[in-house]
Amino acid sequence: MKEYIIRRVIDVSNYIIDTGSTVRETAKMFKISKSTVHKDCTERLNEIDRHLYKQVKKILDFNLSERHLRGGEATKKKYLKKRGL
């Protein structure tokens, strides 16, 4: 694996651990695709640093378990704004 990819994987992983951010938020921050963030954190990181992988996996699993709640809140806000409330 190329050095710049390893550096990006570690940087992305540390950012997720520090902020608890989602894949989408992380992708915006690093100006890369969501697919790249996901692949970095689920496949490449496991090969680079197993301990870091376990920490990131916990956060990603938590974000996944709350995804439907965040979506519901966003939809609620959207329609309240549309109604002018």
DODREN-315908 format. One record per residue (C-alpha): y, x, z; residue in three letters. Coordinates in Angstrom, 3 decimals, padded with zeros to 6 digits. Example, Ala and Ser with C-alpha at 12.3 -4.5 7.8 and 13.67 -1.06 7.14 Angstrom:
2
<v -004.500; u 012.300; w 007.800; aa ALA>
<v -001.060; u 013.670; w 007.140; aa SER>
// end
This chain:
85
<v 000.000; u 000.000; w 000.000; aa MET>
<v 003.447; u 001.301; w -000.879; aa LYS>
<v 005.749; u 002.492; w 001.880; aa GLU>
<v 008.544; u -000.002; w 001.148; aa TYR>
<v 006.084; u -002.894; w 001.444; aa ILE>
<v 004.806; u -001.628; w 004.795; aa ILE>
<v 008.390; u -001.288; w 006.038; aa ARG>
<v 009.250; u -004.827; w 004.863; aa ARG>
<v 006.134; u -006.294; w 006.497; aa VAL>
<v 006.984; u -004.695; w 009.827; aa ILE>
<v 010.671; u -005.688; w 009.602; aa ASP>
<v 009.816; u -009.302; w 008.731; aa VAL>
<v 007.243; u -009.476; w 011.515; aa SER>
<v 009.599; u -008.073; w 014.128; aa ASN>
<v 012.277; u -010.557; w 013.036; aa TYR>
<v 009.876; u -013.489; w 013.456; aa ILE>
<v 008.832; u -012.260; w 016.899; aa ILE>
<v 012.427; u -011.668; w 018.031; aa ASP>
<v 013.839; u -014.973; w 016.772; aa THR>
<v 010.840; u -017.294; w 016.558; aa GLY>
<v 012.086; u -018.288; w 013.122; aa SER>
<v 010.130; u -020.159; w 010.484; aa THR>
<v 008.843; u -018.721; w 007.223; aa VAL>
<v 011.654; u -020.487; w 005.374; aa ARG>
<v 014.384; u -019.103; w 007.660; aa GLU>
<v 012.891; u -015.615; w 007.454; aa THR>
<v 012.726; u -015.767; w 003.662; aa ALA>
<v 016.432; u -016.654; w 003.493; aa LYS>
<v 017.331; u -013.863; w 005.893; aa MET>
<v 015.471; u -011.174; w 003.918; aa PHE>
<v 016.239; u -012.704; w 000.496; aa LYS>
<v 012.570; u -012.893; w -000.463; aa ILE>
<v 010.329; u -015.837; w -001.297; aa SER>
<v 008.493; u -017.943; w 001.262; aa LYS>
<v 005.250; u -016.901; w -000.420; aa SER>
<v 006.054; u -013.240; w 000.131; aa THR>
<v 006.839; u -013.813; w 003.809; aa VAL>
<v 003.618; u -015.758; w 004.235; aa HIS>
<v 001.511; u -013.134; w 002.468; aa LYS>
<v 003.194; u -010.323; w 004.406; aa ASP>
<v 002.521; u -012.006; w 007.744; aa CYS>
<v -000.985; u -013.339; w 007.152; aa THR>
<v -002.658; u -010.746; w 004.935; aa GLU>
<v -000.793; u -007.458; w 004.810; aa ARG>
<v 000.203; u -007.320; w 008.483; aa LEU>
<v -003.421; u -007.713; w 009.558; aa ASN>
<v -004.228; u -004.473; w 007.720; aa GLU>
<v -001.182; u -002.612; w 009.070; aa ILE>
<v -000.968; u -003.600; w 012.740; aa ASP>
<v -003.512; u -005.953; w 014.311; aa ARG>
<v -001.574; u -006.346; w 017.583; aa HIS>
<v 001.641; u -007.305; w 015.795; aa LEU>
<v -000.363; u -009.676; w 013.580; aa TYR>
<v -001.644; u -011.592; w 016.620; aa LYS>
<v 001.890; u -012.035; w 017.979; aa GLN>
<v 003.252; u -013.275; w 014.657; aa VAL>
<v 000.265; u -015.580; w 014.147; aa LYS>
<v 000.987; u -017.345; w 017.456; aa LYS>
<v 004.568; u -018.038; w 016.389; aa ILE>
<v 003.594; u -019.183; w 012.892; aa LEU>
<v 000.896; u -021.478; w 014.321; aa ASP>
<v 003.416; u -022.963; w 016.755; aa PHE>
<v 005.934; u -023.530; w 013.948; aa ASN>
<v 003.217; u -025.180; w 011.865; aa LEU>
<v 002.281; u -027.505; w 014.718; aa SER>
<v 005.923; u -028.643; w 015.040; aa GLU>
<v 006.658; u -028.912; w 011.333; aa ARG>
<v 006.227; u -032.682; w 011.177; aa HIS>
<v 008.634; u -033.134; w 014.099; aa LEU>
<v 011.339; u -031.027; w 012.476; aa ARG>
<v 010.921; u -032.920; w 009.222; aa GLY>
<v 011.309; u -036.250; w 010.996; aa GLY>
<v 014.493; u -035.112; w 012.737; aa GLU>
<v 015.962; u -033.822; w 009.487; aa ALA>
<v 015.244; u -037.135; w 007.746; aa THR>
<v 016.759; u -039.096; w 010.625; aa LYS>
<v 019.952; u -037.009; w 010.501; aa LYS>
<v 020.134; u -037.363; w 006.730; aa LYS>
<v 020.061; u -041.159; w 006.831; aa TYR>
<v 022.407; u -041.410; w 009.795; aa LEU>
<v 024.895; u -039.259; w 007.921; aa LYS>
<v 024.441; u -041.392; w 004.826; aa LYS>
<v 025.269; u -044.542; w 006.825; aa ARG>
<v 028.307; u -042.880; w 008.359; aa GLY>
<v 027.012; u -042.914; w 011.941; aa LEU>
// end
